[in-house]
Amino acid sequence: MWVVLVSPSASAWEQLRSDAPERYEVVPGDTLWGISSRYLHSPWQWPSLWQANPHIRNPHLIYPGDVLVLGNCQGQPCLSLERGQGIVKLSPQMRTVPEREAITPIPMEVVRSFLREHRVVEPGENLQELAYVVGGDNQRLISGAGDTLYVRGQVPARTPLGIYRPGEPYIAADGTLLGDELINIGEARYVSSEGDIARIEVLSAYQEVRNNDILLPLEDRELSDTFMPRAPLNDVAGQIVAVPGGVRFIGRLQIVALDLGSQDGLQPGHVLRVNQQGELVNDPRTQELLRLPETEAGLVMVFRPYNHMSYALVMQASRVLEVGDSVRTPTQ
């Protein structure tokens, strides 16, 4: 679904970059965000220029070889699509031609890799009440793939299981708990149980499995390739509260945790502007201590919202971003 977001006070032509090409041929490795950056100052405004092509069966899917054309539609700029034919010359023998894959909105593998390794336990779900590893065969303290573990607590019998280790709690600026980070250690399956002790088999392990690691049903890691960059419909304001992995300085294509979530109206694909606090300076005449205005520093896109917080991908960074930088709905 395309969401049109055009400021009524600004000409649509002002959205365009001065060096925007009239034609652009899509190449392997392109993303919708990257292409729209070639045309627009604000890449999430792509839908406002999109001209649907009724003769193309799903014009929202764009493939390498397709050509995007910038034109004039009744005095307003618009983008249309010339579908590439994908012609392949065949020799007399049988040949397999791979199916074309549509380009993605953002570098999806960066996000998928992160989701394989991280999840969040919402506030109110006590980590101490979750099933946990109490031992391994032959009194092993460290286990790996193929080993048998013993777990205390409720373990579902027919559900793929994830093995997790608690990371850092995510805390808002006012001290409110937003959620607890869990790091994925591996995957397992239920074998049997006696009383509150379950026997499980470790199917894969990315790190050694230790006593007190947590067992939970695997979180749904599917991420739609079809979500589109767009600004939230409501005004939201929050902060970057953490960088998973403990990195202090943040750049493009790094993951950040925000103190905003679905309860604030955030959805996958929502774009937020990052602002950095202005410096403190002394007024040379009054000697007052003044805070300079905030400076726009980048853009992040939400890809996994929880109730009270979200994970977002840094799409642009004109400065080095830091924990504590503010995020808000971008101006159009």
RONUMAR-932608 format. One line per 5 residues: number of its first residue (from 1); their letters; for each residue x, y, z of C-alpha. Coordinates in steps of 0.02 Angstrom, whole numbers. Layout:
// RONUMAR-932608
NUM	A	X:Y:Z ~ ...
This chain:
// RONUMAR-932608
1	MWVVL	0:0:0 ~ 71:168:-51 ~ 53:316:67 ~ 61:487:-15 ~ 145:617:94
6	VSPSA	166:784:7 ~ 178:949:96 ~ 43:1067:31 ~ 156:1217:59 ~ 300:1155:-48
11	SAWEQ	308:1126:-234 ~ 328:943:-283 ~ 473:996:-393 ~ 567:1050:-237 ~ 572:868:-181
16	LRSDA	689:828:-326 ~ 877:828:-313 ~ 961:949:-432 ~ 1058:805:-511 ~ 909:687:-526
21	PERYE	925:586:-688 ~ 780:580:-812 ~ 807:392:-836 ~ 884:263:-722 ~ 913:80:-759
26	VVPGD	897:-33:-608 ~ 1049:-143:-575 ~ 1074:-293:-459 ~ 1107:-236:-281 ~ 996:-82:-294
31	TLWGI	868:-46:-158 ~ 713:63:-168 ~ 790:178:-38 ~ 952:194:-138 ~ 862:231:-301
36	SSRYL	744:357:-224 ~ 896:445:-150 ~ 954:478:-328 ~ 792:571:-365 ~ 733:644:-200
41	HSPWQ	800:745:-54 ~ 688:638:60 ~ 688:457:-1 ~ 530:409:94 ~ 431:529:-18
46	WPSLW	451:408:-165 ~ 264:362:-165 ~ 213:543:-196 ~ 299:538:-367 ~ 245:363:-417
51	QANPH	144:352:-577 ~ 57:183:-585 ~ 74:95:-753 ~ -92:6:-788 ~ -13:-104:-923
56	IRNPH	116:-176:-800 ~ 56:-317:-691 ~ 120:-259:-517 ~ 217:-99:-548 ~ 270:-94:-365
61	LIYPG	391:-237:-397 ~ 547:-169:-479 ~ 678:-282:-556 ~ 857:-262:-620 ~ 846:-207:-802
66	DVLVL	690:-102:-774 ~ 705:84:-816 ~ 632:221:-707 ~ 582:377:-802 ~ 560:549:-724
71	GNCQG	425:645:-816 ~ 299:785:-802 ~ 119:740:-758 ~ 4:892:-774 ~ 139:1008:-709
76	QPCLS	198:893:-570 ~ 349:776:-572 ~ 311:591:-582 ~ 405:427:-597 ~ 351:290:-715
81	LERGQ	421:119:-754 ~ 479:39:-916 ~ 484:-146:-883 ~ 645:-231:-939 ~ 616:-379:-1053
86	GIVKL	752:-489:-980 ~ 786:-564:-1151 ~ 897:-718:-1145 ~ 975:-795:-1301 ~ 958:-983:-1296
91	SPQMR	1070:-1107:-1384 ~ 991:-1268:-1452 ~ 1013:-1362:-1286 ~ 901:-1347:-1132 ~ 952:-1207:-1013
96	TVPER	885:-1153:-844 ~ 850:-967:-826 ~ 844:-907:-644 ~ 687:-815:-592 ~ 713:-629:-573
101	EAITP	707:-561:-397 ~ 630:-392:-363 ~ 742:-265:-277 ~ 710:-238:-92 ~ 663:-77:-1
106	IPMEV	823:-80:105 ~ 973:-197:128 ~ 863:-336:200 ~ 1003:-457:242 ~ 1074:-333:369
111	VRSFL	907:-335:459 ~ 878:-523:443 ~ 1050:-559:514 ~ 1013:-447:663 ~ 843:-528:695
116	REHRV	924:-700:696 ~ 1032:-643:842 ~ 922:-526:945 ~ 749:-515:1021 ~ 666:-419:1162
121	VEPGE	567:-479:1313 ~ 430:-352:1350 ~ 415:-271:1523 ~ 303:-375:1634 ~ 375:-540:1572
126	NLQEL	496:-587:1712 ~ 657:-665:1648 ~ 669:-764:1810 ~ 506:-854:1767 ~ 565:-918:1597
131	AYVVG	632:-1095:1569 ~ 820:-1107:1594 ~ 962:-1230:1572 ~ 1011:-1323:1733 ~ 1137:-1448:1665
136	GDNQR	1201:-1559:1526 ~ 1245:-1742:1503 ~ 1394:-1802:1604 ~ 1386:-1645:1712 ~ 1440:-1533:1568
141	LISGA	1442:-1349:1605 ~ 1460:-1302:1421 ~ 1366:-1386:1278 ~ 1351:-1374:1089 ~ 1259:-1444:938
146	GDTLY	1205:-1626:961 ~ 1216:-1620:1151 ~ 1074:-1655:1270 ~ 1025:-1522:1398 ~ 910:-1519:1548
151	VRGQV	795:-1370:1568 ~ 686:-1318:1713 ~ 520:-1235:1677 ~ 381:-1242:1548 ~ 447:-1301:1379
156	PARTP	322:-1325:1235 ~ 336:-1498:1156 ~ 302:-1465:972 ~ 374:-1291:948 ~ 548:-1244:881
161	LGIYR	648:-1178:1027 ~ 777:-1040:1039 ~ 917:-1037:1167 ~ 950:-861:1229 ~ 1068:-768:1346
166	PGEPY	1011:-608:1432 ~ 1093:-452:1363 ~ 1069:-274:1423 ~ 904:-200:1484 ~ 839:-58:1377
171	IAADG	803:92:1489 ~ 717:255:1444 ~ 790:423:1497 ~ 668:431:1644 ~ 723:259:1706
176	TLLGD	574:161:1638 ~ 612:-17:1580 ~ 572:-33:1395 ~ 621:-216:1376 ~ 761:-341:1404
181	ELINI	878:-390:1263 ~ 906:-575:1229 ~ 1051:-640:1123 ~ 1016:-797:1021 ~ 1140:-935:1065
186	GEARY	1064:-1078:964 ~ 911:-1184:926 ~ 844:-1342:1006 ~ 699:-1466:1010 ~ 601:-1544:1151
191	VSSEG	636:-1729:1185 ~ 546:-1776:1346 ~ 506:-1715:1521 ~ 483:-1774:1699 ~ 401:-1655:1820
196	DIARI	467:-1480:1787 ~ 630:-1542:1708 ~ 632:-1557:1517 ~ 761:-1644:1411 ~ 806:-1555:1250
201	EVLSA	925:-1584:1106 ~ 1033:-1441:1042 ~ 1010:-1431:852 ~ 1130:-1286:820 ~ 1238:-1172:926
206	YQEVR	1317:-1005:878 ~ 1403:-997:1047 ~ 1429:-1123:1186 ~ 1270:-1157:1286 ~ 1289:-1128:1473
211	NNDIL	1189:-1158:1630 ~ 1057:-1023:1660 ~ 1033:-988:1473 ~ 849:-963:1431 ~ 733:-1069:1323
216	LPLED	591:-986:1227 ~ 488:-1029:1072 ~ 577:-955:922 ~ 514:-782:876 ~ 441:-759:701
221	RELSD	589:-692:602 ~ 499:-665:438 ~ 518:-488:372 ~ 412:-429:228 ~ 507:-369:75
226	TFMPR	358:-261:29 ~ 356:-131:167 ~ 389:44:103 ~ 486:189:180 ~ 363:319:243
231	APLND	345:448:380 ~ 229:410:527 ~ 57:486:510 ~ 69:557:686 ~ 200:666:767
236	VAGQI	315:560:875 ~ 471:608:972 ~ 593:500:1067 ~ 777:451:1083 ~ 907:325:1032
241	VAVPG	927:229:1195 ~ 1055:96:1148 ~ 1157:15:1012 ~ 1153:-176:1020 ~ 1331:-237:1036
246	GVRFI	1386:-93:1145 ~ 1450:21:1005 ~ 1455:202:1060 ~ 1466:293:893 ~ 1340:251:759
251	GRLQI	1349:258:569 ~ 1250:205:416 ~ 1172:30:415 ~ 1197:4:601 ~ 1053:-50:713
256	VALDL	989:62:853 ~ 859:40:990 ~ 728:178:1010 ~ 617:219:1159 ~ 464:222:1044
261	GSQDG	358:72:995 ~ 192:14:927 ~ 100:100:1070 ~ 168:263:997 ~ 101:218:824
266	LQPGH	264:154:748 ~ 256:20:613 ~ 387:-67:504 ~ 445:55:370 ~ 419:214:471
271	VLRVN	559:338:447 ~ 617:456:585 ~ 736:603:578 ~ 883:601:700 ~ 929:767:781
276	QQGEL	1081:804:888 ~ 1075:924:1033 ~ 1153:1093:1002 ~ 1311:1143:1094 ~ 1314:1248:1251
281	VNDPR	1394:1418:1222 ~ 1419:1577:1323 ~ 1333:1733:1262 ~ 1479:1854:1235 ~ 1377:2002:1299
286	TQELL	1269:1934:1440 ~ 1379:1783:1485 ~ 1220:1679:1486 ~ 1242:1494:1451 ~ 1144:1460:1289
291	RLPET	1095:1298:1206 ~ 1109:1309:1017 ~ 968:1234:911 ~ 966:1050:869 ~ 1053:994:709
296	EAGLV	981:866:588 ~ 1103:719:585 ~ 1022:572:495 ~ 874:458:462 ~ 825:291:537
301	MVFRP	694:165:478 ~ 596:58:601 ~ 595:-127:555 ~ 546:-215:717 ~ 431:-122:838
306	YNHMS	387:-193:1008 ~ 259:-115:1125 ~ 374:8:1211 ~ 530:12:1100 ~ 588:-24:923
311	YALVM	739:-81:826 ~ 782:34:680 ~ 912:37:541 ~ 1016:194:512 ~ 983:240:329
316	QASRV	1077:405:322 ~ 1202:488:438 ~ 1277:659:399 ~ 1362:655:570 ~ 1416:519:689
321	LEVGD	1260:474:788 ~ 1260:435:974 ~ 1150:362:1110 ~ 1041:505:1173 ~ 1013:585:1003
326	SVRTP	830:629:978 ~ 716:554:845 ~ 556:627:778 ~ 435:626:632 ~ 525:706:484
331	TQ	461:868:409 ~ 392:849:234
